[in-house]
Amino acid sequence: MTGKHAAKGFAFQRTAHHAAGHGRLHLPLAAALLAGSVSLQAQETVVGASDPDALFHSSDSTLNANKQVAYHIVKDLLEAGHWELADRYLTERYIQHNPNAASGRAGVVKYFTKVRKVKPVPIPEKMKTKVVSVVAEGDLVVVAYVHELKHAKDSSQSYTTTWFDMWRFKDGKADEHWDPATRMSSTR
């Protein structure tokens, strides 16, 4: 192959037939395109770390401190529902980018305790949440989780994807939060 098509990896053959504007894909190329479109529907299962607690550590003291606060947000607040402990981990102004919860520590506590009606359970010794990764850089910590959903066309089937929470830390507490949430429907 030569020219710009070779540089882009295209496997077209230039023939007089193509030059005349009557081009059609060759059978091998058509088969490859079809096979590629079928494989786009396949998915590998998202799997959490065997020891998620170990992901919340860093040799850098600042990153380690931020990861530890993120750990307690996930384990104590999100997993165990102990929102009475929120002042340990969230600033009062806690900026919220989730469209379902108001900004401010009081807003997020209200969201989980009044809107979602989360009831506290004993805080586990080890985290039970299926965590894929924890990445800390500067004042940010991102936690990626296994997120299992029901298939839209067959609710007896489920699949996994990834959810995330990202926090910006200030003075040892989470001060800002992002996640991929969308507005809840009024039918929930």
N, C-alpha and C positions, 0 to 999 in steps of 0.2 A: 504494500500500500504506500501511496505517496501523498504529499500535500496535506491540507488541513484535516482531511478525514482520517488519515493515518495517525496524526498527532492526537486526535481525540479517541482513537481506538475503534473507530467504526470499521466494520468488516464488509462494506459494500464493494461490489465489483462494478467498475465503470465499463459499460458495454455500449455498442452502437444503439442497442435497444433502449438503454437508459438515457443516452444522450438525446434520443428522439422524443423523450418525454413519456415513454411507455413503460417506465420502470416498475418493477414489482419486486418484492422481497424474495430472496432465495429461500428455499425450504429450510435449510439449516438455520438461517437467521430467524425466520418465523418461529421455528421450534424453540430456539433459545429465548426469544421474547415471550412466548407463551409459558415456558417453564419458569422464567423469571417472575411473571405476573402471578403464577400459582404460588411460588415460594414467598411472595409478599404477604400472603395470608397466614403463613406459619409463624409461630412465636415460641420462643424459649420461655419457660416458667421463670418468673422472678423469684429468687431465693434469698432469704435473710442469712446473715452471718450466724455461725454456730454459737458464738459468744458475743452477743451485741454489746454487753457491758465493756468489753475490751476496746471497742471502737471509740469510746469516749475519753481517751487519754492521749496526751501529747508530751513530748520531751520539752517543748517550749512552755514555760510556766503560765504565760498569759493565755495561750491557746488551750492549755490544759484546764485552766480555771473556767474559761468560757464553755468548753466541752462538758465540764462537770455540771455547770448550771443547766445546759441543754439536756443533759442526762436526767436531772431531777425534774425538769419541765415535762419530759416525756414520761418518766416512770411515776413520779409522785402526782403530777397534775393530770396529764392526758390519760395515762393508763389506770391509775388508782382513783382519780377523781377527787383528790384532796385539795380543792380550790381554796380552802381556808389557809393554805400555805403559799398562796400566790405572791404575797408581799416579799417572800424570801428570794423569789426568782424573777419577778417582773417589776419594772419601774412603774411608778404611779402613772406616768404619761403614756406608757406602752402604745406605740403607734401600730395600728392594726390595718393590714391590707387585705384581710379576708372580708369579702363583702357581706358576710352574715353577722359579724360581731363589731360592736362599736370600739373605737380606740379608747385607751385608758385601761388600767388594770381592772377597774370596776366594771367596765364594759365587757371585757373578755370573761370575767368571773360570772357575770350575769348571763352571758351567752351559754356557758356550759352548765350552770346550775339551774337557771330558770327556763331557757329556751330548749336546750337539749336534755334538761332534767337528769343530768349525770349525778349518780349517787356514789359516795365514796365507798371504796372497798379497801381491805388491808393493803398497805404498800408492800409489794413483793420484795424479797431479799435481792433477787436477780430480775432484771427486766424480762418481760414476756413478749414485748412488741418485737415483730420481725423487722429488724433494721438491716438495710442493705449496706449503707455506708454513712460515715460521718466525716465531713470535710470542714476544716477550720482554716480561715485565712484572714489576717488582720482582725477586725472586730466582728466578723461574720462566722456563724456555724450553720452548716446545712446538714440536715438529717434526711436520708432517703429511706423509705419504708416499702415493704411488700404491701400492695393494695389489691385485694381480691374483690372482683366484681362479678355479678351475674351477667351472662350473655343476654344481649337485648332481644334476640329472637327466640331464645330458649332458656328460660329462667332456671331450668334444672341443670344447666351447664354454667360453669364459672371459668374465669381466666384471671391472670395476675397482670398487674402493671405496677408502676412506681408512683408513690405519693412523696411529697417532700414538705418539710418545714424549714424555713430559714429565719434565723434571728440575728439582729445586730445587737451587740452588747455594749453597755455603757456602765462604768463603775461596778462591774461584777454582776449586773442583772441584764436580762433581755429587755431591750428598749424599743425594738421594732420587729415586726413579724410579717413574713410572706408565706403563702402556700398557693396551690393551684385551685382553690375552692371557687365555685361559682355560686350564684344566688340560689338558695333553697326555694323549691316551689311551695306554694301555699297549701298544697295537698299533702305535705308530709306530716 
